[in-house]
């Protein structure tokens, strides 16, 4: 679940960066669950273009309870860099 202060804190940071309420915001996490909650929280406070990256970075668990094999940003071959 998203912390109740999350949207307020993020909205403040975005405003300081000059992000407008109509700007596209993309949210991603490991599986897509937390990022969906974050996108919904920001939409609830008035951001009109919130997008969740479906399946997240590593995607859902496979039959062996591992991620990253068949869905998500990484499995789709989209660009990323380990840091």
C-alpha positions in Angstrom: 0.0 0.0 0.0 1.1 3.5 -0.6 2.0 5.6 2.5 -0.7 8.2 3.1 1.8 11.0 2.8 3.3 9.7 -0.4 1.2 11.7 -2.8 1.6 14.9 -0.9 5.4 14.5 -0.7 5.7 13.5 -4.4 3.4 16.4 -5.5 5.7 18.8 -3.6 8.8 17.4 -5.3 7.2 17.4 -8.7 6.0 21.0 -8.3 9.6 22.1 -7.3 10.8 20.5 -10.5 8.3 22.4 -12.6 6.1 19.3 -13.4 2.6 20.3 -14.3 -0.7 18.5 -13.5 -1.1 17.6 -17.1 2.4 16.2 -17.6 2.8 12.5 -18.2 4.0 10.6 -15.1 5.2 7.0 -15.5 5.5 4.7 -12.5 7.4 1.4 -12.3 8.3 -1.0 -9.6 9.4 -4.7 -9.6 6.0 -6.3 -10.4 3.7 -3.4 -11.3 1.6 -3.6 -8.1 3.1 -0.7 -6.0 3.6 1.5 -9.1 -0.1 1.0 -9.9 -1.0 2.2 -6.3 1.4 5.2 -6.7 -0.2 6.1 -10.1 -3.7 5.9 -8.6 -2.6 8.0 -5.6 -1.2 10.8 -7.8 -4.3 10.7 -10.0 -6.4 11.1 -6.9 -4.6 14.4 -6.0 -5.2 15.8 -9.5 -2.4 14.6 -11.8 -4.2 13.8 -15.0 -1.7 11.7 -17.0 -0.5 9.0 -14.6 0.7 5.8 -16.2 1.6 2.5 -14.6 4.2 0.3 -16.4 2.2 -3.0 -16.6 4.0 -6.0 -15.1 6.7 -3.7 -13.7 10.4 -4.2 -14.3 10.6 -8.0 -13.5 7.0 -9.1 -14.0 5.0 -11.7 -12.0 6.4 -14.8 -10.4 6.8 -17.8 -12.6 6.0 -21.4 -11.6 9.4 -21.6 -9.8 8.6 -18.3 -7.9 11.2 -16.3 -9.9 10.6 -13.0 -11.7 12.0 -11.6 -14.9 11.6 -14.6 -17.2 8.4 -13.9 -19.2 6.9 -10.5 -18.5 7.9 -7.0 -17.5 10.2 -4.3 -18.8 13.3 -6.5 -18.5 11.8 -9.6 -20.2 10.5 -7.4 -23.0 14.0 -6.4 -23.9 13.4 -2.7 -23.1 16.5 -0.6 -22.3 17.8 -0.6 -18.7 21.1 -0.3 -16.9 22.3 -1.9 -13.7 23.9 0.7 -11.3 
